[in-house]
């Protein structure tokens, strides 16, 4: 056998002039490409919980062979030998070697990804997106959750709808989780996985004990300044000269400098870009500002605004707000606040009396308006319980009068002034 077939440095000198050495060398390159692409697929699946792009796997498989050929050729040149790297025979052999690496790398990618899915499923790693082998499925140490089709994915009330393209992206996906998880833990893992992997802002899920989806809805997370504005407030961008130490959240006075210094308004600074400042102030004060500019901002010492902090925290959390009215014949009548899964922030009775943070022993009465803070699924269940019973909603009350469900003012729903996030 030609020594170049076993000498690592001599691989750079192999051509098809020695068919036996060429076959062994090409087989070695193929195995190397499969191992590298398969390892990359396994690591990628472990870190990103999804399949590695085929182009990346092929590139890595080809790159390792090219790196070896170049290193071996450089070693020959440094050692004083002659390299066949640029000879016609050497170029032809190297092109075949690189082509072979590109051809076998997808096989390594597929094998590495399948190994990763199977191994991680058996070890209890939650949230895998891929098809398990028949052997692993027979073990049964996982719970598979399959997302519904795009037309069956609902939109969450009081949230911006998710685009049709995004729904199509997540439709039909099967996610795998450890069977040891409780139903509540499985729900939390599923919600977190859909948010992280698919960029969905909010997810509302109901799961059966066996992991079957009973309800699945998504919504976009509100962005920008609008959702944090209180009623009667407006955000205005003005040409102004803000103080050097002014930062977002500072209370500022807006002064017009020409012809004489005059205070125009007081508001909250939300952002500064060069000589343009965004200020939140009353709508009446916003109407006083002109487009010509010529303003200066004066920073005021002030405590952080509680409403601003609450709105900022709420729109980044999983919880939302809603106001729900208790129908006359609903199952909630006589139920205590302590039995509600969501946080009851306040209750307004039918007579107009408002109780903030009612006691846990407080019982709901017909006509109460309940202000809730909680997860969308908890609020959705509360709304269902607060609605009139089906028999009464279809035929009216026993005296033929319309029920509370027929009254638009008695229906529960999310707050429509942008404070739901």
BELRA-V872245 format. One record per backbone hydrogen bond with DSSP energy under -1.0 kcal/mol. NH is the residue of the N-H (numbers start at 1). CO is the residue of the C=O. Records with the same first field share a line. If there is no record, write none. Layout:
NH: CO ; CO
This chain:
5: 2
6: 3
7: 3
12: 9
13: 10
14: 11
18: 15
22: 18
23: 19
24: 20
25: 21
26: 22
27: 23
28: 24
29: 25
30: 26
31: 27
32: 28
33: 29
34: 30
35: 31
36: 32
37: 33
38: 34
39: 35
40: 36
41: 37
42: 38
43: 39
44: 40
45: 41
46: 42
47: 43
48: 44
49: 45
57: 53
58: 54
59: 55
60: 56
61: 57
62: 58
63: 59
64: 60
65: 61
66: 62
67: 63
68: 64
69: 65
70: 66
71: 67
72: 68
73: 69
74: 70
75: 71
76: 72
77: 73
78: 74
79: 75
80: 77
81: 76
87: 84
91: 87
92: 88
93: 89
94: 90
95: 91
96: 92
97: 93
98: 94
99: 95
100: 96
101: 97
102: 98
103: 99
104: 100
105: 101
108: 104
109: 105
110: 106
111: 107
112: 108
113: 109
114: 110
115: 111
116: 112
117: 113
118: 114
119: 115
120: 116
121: 117
122: 118
123: 119
125: 120
127: 176
128: 176
137: 133
138: 134
140: 136
143: 177
145: 175
147: 173
152: 149
153: 150
154: 216
156: 218
159: 156
167: 163
168: 164
169: 165
170: 166
171: 167
172: 148
173: 170
175: 145
176: 128
177: 143
179: 141
181: 178
186: 182
187: 183
188: 184
189: 185
190: 186
191: 187
192: 188
193: 189
194: 190
195: 191
196: 192
197: 193
198: 194
199: 195
202: 219
204: 217
206: 215
208: 212
211: 208
214: 206
215: 206
217: 204
218: 154
219: 202
220: 160
228: 225
229: 226
233: 230
234: 281
236: 279
238: 277
240: 275
241: 295
246: 243
249: 269
250: 247
252: 267
253: 298
254: 265
255: 296
256: 262
257: 294
262: 256
264: 254
265: 254
267: 252
268: 280
269: 250
270: 278
271: 278
273: 276
276: 273
277: 238
278: 271
279: 236
280: 268
281: 234
283: 232
286: 282
287: 283
288: 285
289: 286
295: 239
296: 255
297: 241
298: 253
300: 251
309: 305
310: 306
311: 307
312: 308
313: 309
314: 310
315: 311
320: 374
322: 372
323: 413
324: 370
326: 368
327: 386
330: 327
334: 364
335: 332
337: 362
338: 360
339: 336
340: 337
343: 373
345: 371
346: 371
347: 355
348: 369
349: 353
352: 349
355: 347
357: 345
362: 359
364: 335
367: 326
368: 365
369: 348
370: 324
371: 346
372: 322
373: 343
374: 320
379: 375
380: 376
381: 377
382: 378
383: 379
384: 380
385: 381
386: 382
387: 383
393: 389
394: 390
395: 391
396: 392
397: 401
400: 397
406: 403
410: 407
413: 323
